[in-house]
């Protein structure tokens, strides 16, 4: 057995080496860097420098507020939408189910730059189809890119469009694992379809919904592409700047690696904390 | 309580007809078992009675009322599923009361019904547990309890014991039998296990490939099967079939010659039909109807291959020419592997079938 293990580890060594150098070491290194002042040469150990700044930095609180706002509004809306989409996809009445499944999943595989460019065009003040449609029903044009609230809404719409289908496919897998005879038993018990949904489907989907929610929370905590590409680097005036964008700005524009590392660890810590709270709230009763 | 009547019931899935005009009358309070091999249409028939499958043709009446277009919940039936179909996120108590609660049944009445079902099935101690915390037998009890609380006119059981181990199956069989006596309601039970059918049923409906082969009391089916399929399906170990040929017919009897047993002949009295001389026939003999040499009308030599000793009796799997026979022997007359011995057939205990499998009486 020991020889077998040794052989296995010899085969694993190349992977483990790459994993250690490119995954483990950056994680450790960034943690160390977060305690260093990195805008001096040479870098010096100054524990309060970055973490102290973080506590009093209005830009950090603005990014945190924006990230949490998106998290609180967009994630529940997207999960609810994904459940509705999954139920529709699962309906035996739906024709061309494969086509819909592909259509719902397609946004995930579309290039981020391409989809951001299309969203910018669609929501353009003068030429965008969205404003034209709003106009046609009597609603005045919205300047999606110059005002904070519409810009935030745009980010949420874009993220929801991109990920709702992905979550719907995961939830669909959960739906299809619920045995049909449970519903038949409920039908014989004269339980309506609506009550079946709320009293059987939703409770049985809980683990899958929790899984999707955890993935979405982690994703939203790292949100970068949409505010970077669609609302032009967190505009207007930092109104859609997220923690991911703040990290990028500090680390790769200002080359302030220490502060960027502190932001990164805060993001990871928050994601873990929120996920733990959610898992605790959704735990199975004993 | 209610009678159930199936008149020319047909079921088609697309172009495939899986039930070909079933006619079955089930009396009020009767325990009827649908039995047959996989794919014979027994579960489909049960699901049509429940309303979970549409009927392609014919009528299903419960309590004298045609139910073809009546919703499952309004048919006065309750069903116990093979997989139990319990709500996994609910406690036993919630499982039992779910249907009643969802329909706004008065709380006191719901509690009374749940308590009564729990008492009948002796699951009072399990009320706060969830299905995954129960054994297979306990889950099955809860599934039956959920049917009881509906106070149905007809109970439908779809292979309820097939997921249980052998010992538990016997135990639950007894419990279901007791339940039928206690409640006195009509029960329709689907199984592929002929032992379950024989032990539980007032009457058995034998199905094959969507056709009703025979309906009758268990022992009637055992002693007087309508055809070779029923003869082979009912009884464990199954009936032996020996190839034979009619060599003469005279004086209300047919003289038949066994094909693979050195020209052994048997005079089989008949009263209804007389096969033609030279016709190929099949002689059916149950394992317990092979007598000691000289005790019957025709002896055939066999060689013991394998012997199963069950205590009170032994089953000897013996080779007789190209045919393999199962012979039942009392424990005191055990045979060892490789023994050569003779068995005897009594004409009155042997059944005759034509080449197509129809009974010749």
Interface residues (C-beta under 8 A of the other chain):
Chain A: X179 X181 X182 X184 X185 X186 X187 X188 X189 X190 X191 X192 X195 X199 X200 X203 X204 X206
Chain B: X50 X52 X71 X72 X73 X74 X77 X78 X79 X81 X82 X83 X85 X86 X87 X88 X89 X98 X99 X102 X103 X146 X150
